[in-house]
């Protein structure tokens, strides 16, 4: 079995340099790091992980707090995070918190217990709010705008404005909105974008056309039922995520209506199912995997104390037009 001395001899460096490279690669020149890594690969050397962790005071574990693990969008975020963590030699500890602050704090305590090195939080809640000196944390997707932690977000207001404008450009004036949870900043920003577009087009805001939801299939199904029961139903329905839009599509069809001939329908997120609905769903595409990948990259930078080019990253969105939208029959 190979040992650290063989690695040092092959790389042409000291044993101490090999040890430092394995424990704290950011403290070693890139060319030295490359030589050591090549020697490790060639010899098949496997360091004693517990010893490395003891010297570096790192565990190689990253905690990711997920508010709804069954949500398809978050599954894509996790996929991007897992790939980035593995590529950098870290392990991802997946924690389903159900959006509960107490559970988030319990999992975040893994950092204080030296069982993890940092946390990725996918909800607008700070599990270290009681700490004056917070451990490494990156806030992604639904973010806290207090400047305390690095964030990765989407321009949700701009995206909702663009989607609502798409419906207005088609000729729709009665546009229903099924929104997310009241407590979510995503809901706040998407409602604001919807209202921005209505105001710019001179369309009065009608409270009857705004329905509360919770980003679930059931909420979309129920919300669509409420909208279709109005004395004058909307000609278009904007759901603040694709899962609600898919639930709404089922309710619309159950009531004998056609999409988009009788009512246009749009979502948000561009989950994989969106393109396979009947009809395919017009939606806002946001790069979920990039949220996960960049969150891991930023967290590792915090852990390894390397400079962050940006502390607030805004990822791009794309309006993806498919077969679920068309001009209304009547103006």
Buried (B, 14 or more C-beta within 10 A) or exposed (E): EBEBEBBBEBBEBEEEBBBBBBBBBEEBEEEBBEBBBEBBEEBEBEBEEEEBBEEBEBBBBBBBBBBBEEBBBBBBBBBBBBBBBEEBEBEBBBBBBEBEEEBBBEBBBBBEEEEBBBBBBBBBBBBBEEEEEBBBBBBBBBBBEEEBBBBBBBBBBBBBBBBBBBBBEBBBBBBBBBBBBEEBBBBBBBBBBBBBBBEEBEBEEBEEBBBBBBBBBEBBBBBBBBBBEBEEBBBBBBBBBBBBBBBBBBBBEEBEBEBBEBBBBBBBBBBEBBEEBEBBBBBBBBBBBBBBBBBBBBBBBBBBEEEEEEEBBEBEBEBBBBBBBBBBEEE
